[in-house]
Amino acid sequence: MFGSPKGKLVLCKYDPVWPAEFEKEKQRICGALNAYPIQVDHIGSTSIPGMFAKPIIDLSLAIEKIGDKNPIVEALKKIGYDFRGLNNDRDPEHWYLSFTKDGMRYYQIHLTTLTSIDFADHLKFRDVLRSHPELRVDYVRLKHEWAEKTNWDKLAYSLAKDGFVKKVLSYDIVK
């Protein structure tokens, strides 16, 4: 499954099509942003083989300097992304964009600088879960518990994950 009704919390089994969907969108984005130095990474649960996830591809776009943000946002708007503003209060260098078509959300972009706190955390979270199978098992179980406890409320579900995210970030990546 790929894509989720906008505003609804949907969890599904890992779909091996997700990495290919990431690569396809990465190429589309890089084509639109060819004049700007960026790093594009697949992050979030769809980037972790075997993980249950919302069937929405999360992309990390890291830029060298904050001054590049506005022209990049404008270029992303031209290819269908909606700019949602700052992602959180914790990191003033983390903005959020989403791509929705016909009521279905397909992609979410986390636009950061290379020195952003969230940029490093997104990559570490992904890499720790990829390298620690026991944490992946816990995360799948907890995702289902949080969804049920929050009555499948998307915002409450996201907030419920905070403690586990902090736990994962305290681990080292196993090579």
C-alpha positions in Angstrom: 0.0 0.0 0.0 1.3 3.5 -0.8 -0.5 6.7 0.1 -2.9 7.5 3.0 -6.1 9.5 3.2 -5.1 13.0 4.3 -5.5 13.5 8.0 -6.2 9.8 8.8 -3.9 7.5 10.7 -3.3 4.3 8.8 -0.7 1.6 9.6 0.2 -1.2 7.3 2.8 -3.9 6.8 6.1 -3.0 5.2 5.7 -2.8 1.4 8.9 -3.5 -0.6 7.7 -0.8 -3.1 8.5 2.0 -0.7 12.2 2.2 -1.5 11.5 2.5 -5.2 8.8 5.1 -4.5 11.4 7.1 -2.5 14.0 6.8 -5.4 11.4 8.0 -7.9 10.4 11.0 -5.9 14.1 11.8 -5.0 14.8 12.0 -8.7 11.8 14.3 -9.3 12.9 16.5 -6.4 16.5 16.6 -7.5 15.4 17.6 -11.0 13.4 20.5 -9.6 16.3 21.6 -7.3 19.3 21.0 -9.5 20.8 24.4 -8.7 20.9 23.8 -4.9 23.3 21.6 -2.9 21.1 19.2 -1.0 21.3 15.8 0.6 18.2 13.6 0.2 17.6 10.6 2.4 14.7 8.2 3.0 13.7 8.4 6.6 10.8 7.3 8.8 9.3 3.9 9.2 9.0 3.3 5.4 12.8 3.4 5.2 13.1 0.4 7.7 12.7 -3.0 6.1 10.0 -5.0 7.9 8.5 -2.1 9.8 4.8 -1.4 10.0 4.3 2.2 8.9 2.0 4.9 7.7 2.2 4.3 3.9 3.6 7.8 3.4 7.2 8.3 2.3 9.2 10.6 4.5 12.1 12.4 2.8 14.8 14.4 4.5 16.2 17.3 2.4 19.2 18.9 4.0 20.5 22.2 2.7 23.8 23.8 3.4 22.5 27.2 4.6 19.3 28.6 5.8 19.3 31.2 3.1 18.6 28.5 0.5 15.2 27.7 2.1 12.9 30.1 0.3 13.9 29.3 -3.3 13.9 25.6 -2.5 10.4 25.9 -1.0 9.2 27.8 -4.1 10.7 25.1 -6.4 8.9 22.3 -4.4 5.6 24.2 -4.6 5.9 24.2 -8.4 6.0 20.4 -8.4 3.0 20.1 -6.1 4.2 20.3 -2.5 2.4 22.3 0.1 4.6 24.3 2.5 3.4 23.8 6.1 5.9 26.0 7.9 8.1 25.1 10.9 7.8 21.4 11.9 8.3 22.0 15.6 9.4 24.4 18.3 12.5 22.5 19.1 14.4 23.1 15.9 14.2 26.4 14.1 15.9 24.9 11.1 13.2 22.2 10.3 10.4 22.9 7.9 7.7 20.6 6.7 6.1 20.1 3.2 3.6 17.5 2.0 2.4 16.2 -1.3 -1.2 15.2 -1.5 -3.2 14.3 -4.6 -6.9 13.5 -4.8 -7.2 13.4 -1.0 -4.3 11.0 -0.5 -1.0 12.0 1.1 2.0 10.3 -0.6 5.1 12.2 0.5 6.3 14.4 3.4 9.5 16.4 3.2 11.5 17.4 6.3 13.6 20.3 5.0 16.5 21.1 7.3 20.0 22.4 7.3 22.9 20.0 7.5 23.6 21.3 11.0 20.0 20.9 12.2 19.3 18.9 15.3 16.5 17.1 13.6 18.5 16.2 10.5 21.0 14.2 12.6 18.2 12.7 14.7 16.2 11.5 11.7 19.2 9.6 10.3 20.2 8.2 13.6 16.7 7.0 14.4 16.5 5.2 11.1 20.0 3.7 11.3 19.6 2.5 14.9 16.3 0.8 14.1 17.8 -0.8 11.0 20.7 -2.2 13.2 18.7 -3.3 16.3 16.0 -5.9 15.5 14.8 -6.0 19.1 14.0 -2.3 18.9 12.1 -2.8 15.6 10.0 -5.5 17.3 9.2 -3.2 20.2 8.4 -0.3 17.9 5.9 -2.4 15.9 4.1 -3.5 19.0 4.1 0.0 20.5 2.8 1.5 17.3 -0.3 -0.7 17.5 -0.8 0.0 21.2 -0.4 3.8 20.6 -2.9 3.8 17.7 -5.5 1.9 19.9 -4.9 4.1 23.0 -5.2 7.3 21.0 -8.3 6.1 19.1 -6.3 6.3 15.9 -5.9 10.1 16.4 -2.9 11.1 14.2 -1.6 14.0 16.4 -2.0 12.1 19.7 -0.3 9.0 18.1 2.7 11.2 17.0 3.0 12.6 20.5 2.8 9.2 22.1 6.0 8.1 20.2 8.3 10.8 21.8 9.5 8.6 24.7 10.4 5.7 22.4 12.1 8.0 20.0 14.3 9.4 22.8 15.1 5.8 23.9 16.2 4.8 20.3 18.4 7.9 20.0 20.3 6.9 23.1 21.5 3.7 21.3 24.5 3.3 19.1 24.3 2.2 15.5 25.6 -1.3 15.1 27.5 -1.8 11.9 
